[in-house]
Amino acid sequence: MTDRATTSETLSYEKAREELIVIVQRLESGGVPLEESLALWERGEQLAAICQAWLDGAKAKIEAARTNERPRAEET
């Protein structure tokens, strides 16, 4: 797992997603003590939020690009 101090500014979408997959697999496999399961769950929530922030940012950029393109397309 990556350093838990890693923030959304330094953790790429791909790295956050990879770590989240590992956490889900560990939780689904069972046999993880309760305290560790709770810590994994909390980290998973953080990672899910990081991934969502990346996706929301990408969506906003796409929507902005589409909005900027509409007037130009109508001019032609």
C-alpha positions as CSV (number, residue, x, y, z in Angstrom):
1,M,0.0,0.0,0.0
2,T,1.1,3.6,-0.5
3,D,1.9,6.0,2.2
4,R,-1.4,7.0,4.0
5,A,-0.2,10.6,4.1
6,T,-0.4,10.8,0.3
7,T,-3.0,13.4,-0.7
8,S,-5.2,13.9,-3.7
9,E,-2.7,16.4,-5.1
10,T,0.1,13.8,-5.3
11,L,-1.8,10.6,-5.9
12,S,-2.8,9.9,-9.5
13,Y,-6.2,8.5,-10.4
14,E,-4.6,5.3,-11.5
15,K,-2.5,4.8,-8.3
16,A,-5.6,5.5,-6.1
17,R,-7.7,3.1,-8.1
18,E,-5.0,0.4,-7.9
19,E,-4.7,0.7,-4.2
20,L,-8.5,0.7,-3.8
21,I,-8.7,-2.5,-5.7
22,V,-6.1,-4.2,-3.4
23,I,-8.1,-3.0,-0.4
24,V,-11.4,-4.3,-1.7
25,Q,-9.7,-7.7,-2.5
26,R,-8.3,-7.9,1.0
27,L,-11.6,-7.1,2.6
28,E,-13.5,-9.5,0.4
29,S,-11.1,-12.3,1.1
30,G,-12.0,-12.3,4.8
31,G,-9.7,-13.3,7.6
32,V,-8.7,-9.7,8.3
33,P,-9.0,-8.7,12.0
34,L,-11.7,-6.1,12.8
35,E,-9.4,-3.3,13.6
36,E,-7.4,-3.8,10.4
37,S,-10.7,-4.1,8.4
38,L,-11.8,-0.7,9.8
39,A,-8.5,0.9,8.9
40,L,-8.7,-0.6,5.4
41,W,-12.3,0.6,5.0
42,E,-11.3,4.2,6.0
43,R,-8.4,4.2,3.5
44,G,-10.8,2.8,0.9
45,E,-13.2,5.7,1.5
46,Q,-10.3,8.2,1.1
47,L,-9.2,6.6,-2.1
48,A,-12.7,6.5,-3.5
49,A,-13.0,10.2,-2.8
50,I,-9.7,10.9,-4.5
51,C,-10.9,8.9,-7.6
52,Q,-14.2,10.7,-7.6
53,A,-12.4,14.1,-7.4
54,W,-10.3,13.1,-10.5
55,L,-13.4,12.0,-12.4
56,D,-15.3,15.1,-11.4
57,G,-12.4,17.3,-12.6
58,A,-12.2,15.4,-15.9
59,K,-15.9,15.8,-16.4
60,A,-15.8,19.5,-15.7
61,K,-12.9,19.9,-18.3
62,I,-14.9,18.0,-20.9
63,E,-18.0,20.0,-20.3
64,A,-16.0,23.3,-20.5
65,A,-14.4,22.2,-23.7
66,R,-17.8,21.3,-25.2
67,T,-19.2,24.7,-24.1
68,N,-16.3,26.5,-25.7
69,E,-16.7,24.6,-29.0
70,R,-20.4,25.2,-29.4
71,P,-20.2,28.8,-30.5
72,R,-17.4,28.1,-33.0
73,A,-19.4,25.2,-34.5
74,E,-22.4,27.4,-34.9
75,E,-20.4,30.1,-36.7
76,T,-19.4,27.7,-39.5
